Amino acid sequence: MARLAADISSGRLAPGARLPTEQALTEALGVSRTVVREAVAALRADGLVVTRRGSGAYVAEQPAGPFRIAAPRTSVLSDILDVMELRLAVEVEAAALAAERSNRAEVGAIRNAWRAIDGALRKGEGAVAEDFAFHRAIAEATGNSQFPRFLTFLGSHVIPRQSVRLSVDTSAERRAYLERIQHEHERIVAGISHRDPAEARRAMREHLTRSLERYRKLAEGEKHGRG
């Protein structure tokens, strides 16, 4: 499948061109359908391919550049802290821009994403996907397409709790931790809804800074534990 990626990168497969079917690729390359599906998924993750339900896979009209953030290595806190610092540098201003530029529908999408986190928490779930969707909705509301593209490059793995086990022991403590995060989200929603860029910026900064501090403490504990 490296040949397919090379054909896309070189322009031999033009933007908008439909990829061969799974069956055609399987026969042409002598590999299984599973291998083909995994390869197409990798091309999609690289921004080279888009899929359309019921239609197939196509070369992206504007293939993504080489910038990518790899998923943090599980339990390697230094990787997670690096990505969180990067998010802090970007998402604080995204919240302010969303407060300035968002329309009613975009504010509604942010509120719906925030409520979806509540729904997941009521079911006892970790709400990782819902949390990512919340931050992406804010990025979409900036009116600058590069913000949501950036978050897509980062991927949902930037929600740290799916990579690192929380330093709590009971389900009640875990729920209290997630509810604190949701209260921080509520303040962000309020700042954006009230068209208050300064408050939205401040709320997002405090939310991400608190998360960063939580995981820095975990990293310190891990370091001392090894020492």
C-alpha positions in Angstrom: 0.0 0.0 0.0 3.0 2.3 0.1 2.7 2.5 -3.7 -0.8 3.9 -3.3 0.4 6.6 -0.9 3.3 7.4 -3.3 0.8 7.7 -6.2 -1.3 10.2 -4.2 1.7 12.3 -3.0 3.3 12.4 -6.4 0.0 13.5 -8.1 -0.4 10.4 -10.2 -3.7 10.0 -8.4 -5.2 13.5 -8.7 -7.2 15.2 -5.9 -10.8 14.1 -6.0 -10.0 10.8 -7.8 -11.8 7.8 -6.5 -9.6 5.0 -5.2 -10.1 1.5 -6.6 -12.6 -0.7 -4.7 -11.4 -2.9 -1.9 -11.8 -6.0 -4.1 -9.8 -4.4 -6.9 -7.0 -3.4 -4.5 -7.0 -6.8 -2.9 -6.6 -8.5 -6.3 -4.1 -6.0 -7.6 -1.8 -6.1 -4.5 -2.3 -9.6 -3.4 -3.3 -8.8 0.1 -6.3 -9.4 2.3 -9.3 -7.0 2.6 -8.3 -6.4 6.2 -4.9 -5.1 5.1 -6.6 -2.9 2.5 -9.0 -1.4 5.1 -6.2 -0.7 7.5 -4.1 0.9 4.8 -7.0 3.2 3.7 -7.6 4.1 7.4 -3.9 5.1 7.7 -4.2 7.2 4.5 -7.3 8.9 5.9 -5.5 9.6 9.2 -2.7 11.2 7.2 -5.2 13.5 5.5 -4.5 12.0 2.1 -7.8 10.2 1.7 -11.5 11.0 2.5 -14.3 8.5 2.6 -17.9 9.1 1.6 -20.6 6.8 2.9 -21.9 4.5 0.2 -19.5 5.9 -2.3 -16.0 4.9 -1.5 -12.6 6.5 -0.8 -11.3 9.5 -2.7 -8.0 11.4 -2.8 -8.4 14.5 -0.6 -8.9 17.7 -2.5 -6.3 19.4 -0.3 -4.1 16.7 1.2 -2.9 17.5 4.6 0.7 18.6 5.0 3.3 16.5 6.9 2.6 17.9 10.3 1.2 15.3 12.6 1.1 14.7 16.3 1.6 11.0 17.2 -0.6 9.6 20.0 1.2 9.9 23.3 2.8 6.7 24.4 0.5 5.1 27.0 1.4 6.2 30.5 4.4 8.3 29.3 3.4 11.5 31.0 6.1 13.6 29.4 4.4 13.0 26.0 1.0 14.0 27.4 2.4 17.1 29.1 4.0 18.3 25.8 0.7 18.0 23.9 -1.2 19.7 26.7 1.2 22.6 26.6 0.6 22.9 22.9 -3.1 22.8 23.3 -2.8 25.5 25.9 -1.1 27.8 23.4 -3.8 27.3 20.8 -7.1 26.6 22.5 -7.1 29.6 24.8 -7.2 32.0 21.9 -9.7 29.7 20.1 -12.1 30.2 23.0 -11.8 34.0 22.7 -12.3 33.9 18.9 -15.4 31.7 19.4 -16.8 34.3 21.8 -16.2 37.0 19.2 -17.3 35.3 16.0 -19.6 32.4 16.7 -23.2 32.4 15.4 -26.2 31.0 17.1 -25.9 27.6 15.5 -22.3 27.3 16.6 -23.0 28.3 20.2 -25.8 25.7 20.1 -23.3 23.1 18.9 -21.0 23.9 21.8 -23.8 23.7 24.3 -25.0 20.4 22.8 -21.5 19.0 23.1 -21.3 20.1 26.7 -24.6 18.4 27.4 -23.4 15.2 25.7 -20.6 15.1 28.3 -23.2 15.2 31.0 -25.1 12.4 29.4 -22.0 10.2 29.2 -21.1 11.0 32.9 -24.7 10.0 34.0 -24.1 6.6 32.3 -20.8 6.2 34.3 -18.7 6.7 31.2 -15.4 8.6 30.9 -16.8 10.9 28.2 -13.5 11.0 26.3 -15.1 11.3 22.8 -17.6 13.8 24.1 -14.9 15.9 25.7 -13.0 16.0 22.4 -16.2 16.9 20.5 -16.7 19.8 22.9 -13.3 21.2 22.3 -13.7 20.7 18.5 -17.0 22.5 18.5 -15.2 25.5 20.0 -12.6 25.3 17.4 -15.3 25.2 14.7 -16.8 28.3 16.1 -13.7 30.4 15.6 -14.5 30.9 12.0 -10.9 29.8 11.2 -10.8 26.4 9.6 -7.2 25.9 10.8 -8.3 25.5 14.4 -10.5 22.4 13.9 -7.9 21.0 11.4 -5.3 21.4 14.1 -7.4 19.5 16.7 -8.1 16.8 14.1 -4.3 16.4 13.7 -4.0 16.0 17.5 -6.9 13.6 17.7 -9.0 12.5 20.6 -6.0 11.0 22.4 -5.2 14.5 23.6 -7.8 14.0 26.3 -5.3 12.7 28.9 -7.5 10.5 31.0 -7.8 7.9 28.2 -4.0 7.5 28.2 -3.2 7.7 31.9 -5.0 6.1 34.8 -6.3 8.8 37.2 -4.7 9.0 40.6 -8.0 8.2 42.3 -9.1 4.9 43.8 -12.9 4.9 44.0 -15.6 5.4 41.4 -16.9 8.2 43.6 -13.6 10.0 43.5 -13.4 9.5 39.7 -16.9 10.9 39.2 -16.0 13.9 41.4 -12.9 14.5 39.3 -14.9 14.4 36.0 -17.6 16.7 37.5 -15.0 19.3 38.3 -13.9 19.2 34.7 -17.5 19.6 33.6 -17.9 22.7 35.8 -14.8 24.2 34.1 -16.4 23.4 30.8 -19.6 25.2 32.0 -17.6 28.4 32.6 -16.1 28.2 29.1 -19.6 27.8 27.6 -20.9 30.8 29.6 -18.0 33.0 28.4 -18.7 32.1 24.7 -22.4 32.4 25.1 -22.2 35.8 26.7 -19.9 37.1 23.9 -17.2 37.8 26.4 -13.8 36.9 24.8 -11.8 37.9 28.0 -13.9 35.5 30.1 -13.8 32.7 27.5 -10.0 33.1 27.3 -9.6 33.1 31.0 -11.9 30.1 31.6 -10.2 28.0 28.9 -6.7 28.9 30.3 -7.7 27.9 33.8 -9.3 24.7 32.6 -6.3 23.6 30.6 -3.8 24.9 33.2 -5.5 22.9 36.0 -5.4 19.8 33.8 -1.7 20.4 33.1 -1.0 20.8 36.8 -2.9 17.6 37.7 -0.8 15.6 35.3 2.4 17.3 36.3 1.8 16.1 39.8 1.3 12.6 38.5 4.6 12.9 36.7 6.3 14.1 39.8 4.9 11.2 41.8 6.0 8.8 39.1 9.5 10.3 39.1 9.8 10.0 42.9 8.4 6.5 42.9 11.1 5.5 40.5 13.8 7.3 42.6 
